[in-house]
Amino acid sequence: MTTRIVRLVVLCGFLMAGVGLSAHHAVAGVYDLNKEVVLQGRLKKLNFTNPHASIELTVPNKDGKGATDWVLTTASVQNLTRQGFNKSSIKPGDILKATILPARNGNPAGFIRSLDLGDKEFKFEID
């Protein structure tokens, strides 16, 4: 009986680990890997947290009327730090140019491939 329970617990652990990994790394399911979009806007907020940092960027609408807040995900904090990007690299109000993989569902969201700060550019890999 005890062996049976241990096997069941181990099996459940493997199944749960697999679901977590595929959900976390399902970038291709959320973002269009074959399309890049360039956005320029004003930084609203930086979320420098794991598993992936993100920024909120206010981008003027193409028609010149109003603006849209985009939520842009990027690499892990560890990846960003290795490249020299940290919490103080950008601050709210800064103008940024981001090359992103847009959300497949059309929402104002994307995965940042590169971030141009004017004097420095960062390129991010999907991790």
N, C-alpha and C positions, 0 to 999 in steps of 0.2 A: 504494500500500500504506500509506504513512504517513498519508494523508488518511483512509483507512478506519479505521485504529487510533484516530486522534484523534476521529473521529465516534463510534466505539464507546465510548471513554472518556467523552466528553461525555454520551452517552446514559445510560451507567451512573450518572454523577454526578447527572443529573436524576432518574433512577428512585430512587436511594438517598436523595436529599434529600426527595423526595415521601413515601417510606415513613417517614422520621424525623419529618417534620412531622405526618403524620396520626397516628402512634403517640403523639407527645408531646401533641397536642391532642385526644385522643380522650376527653375528660372525659365526654361524654354516653354513651360506651360502658361506662364504669366506674362512674359515679355516676348516681343517679336524679335528674334535673333537675326532676322534678315533685313531689318530696317533700322536706320539711325535717324534721329531727329535732333536738331540743334536748337536749344532754348537759351534765351538770354533774359535775365530778370534779376530781381532784388531778393537777396536772402531774407527769408522770414524767420527761419529757425533751423538750427543744427541739432540733430539727435545723435550724439557720439556714444552709441551703446551697441552692445552685441545682441544678436549675432551679426547684424549688418547695420552700419550707420545709415542715416538718412537725412535729407534736407527738405525743407519746405521752401519752394521758390515761387515768388509772385511774378508771373509772366504777363506782359501786356497782350491783350487779344489782337489778332491780326486786323480786325476791323477798326481798331483804334478806340473801341468803346470798352472801358473797364479792363480788368485783368483776371487771370485765373491762377489759383494756387495749385501748384503741382507738388506731389509727394514723390521724391526721387530717392531710391535706395541705392546703396553702393556697397563696397567691399566691407569685410570685417574690420573692426577697430585695429586688430593686430596688423592686417595688411596695410591699412592706411598709415599706421605709425611707422612701419618699415620704410614707407616711401617718404617719410618726413611730414606727413599731413597730421595735424593734431587739432584739438579743440579751439586753439587760438589762431589757426590758419585762416579762418573766415569768421566774420561776425555779422549779426543781423544788420541789414542795410547795405551790405556789400553788393556790388553788381557782379554777377557770375555768368559765365557762358558754359553750358553743359551739353555734351553730346550724349544722348541717351538711347536706350532700346525702349521704345514705347510699350505701354500696356496693350495686350491683345484685345481687351474689352473696350478700348476707346476712352477709358477714364484718364484724367490728367495725372498719370503716374508713369514711372519708368525706372530703369536701372541705369545708373551713370557709368558710361564707358570712359569719359574724360571730363575734367573740370578745369576750365581756363580761368585763372584769377587775374589775368592781365599781365602780371610780372612772372607768373609761374603756372605751369600746366601739370596736372596729375592725370595719369592713365590708370584705370582700375580694371582688374581681371575679375571674372565671376569666380567666387570661392565659396 
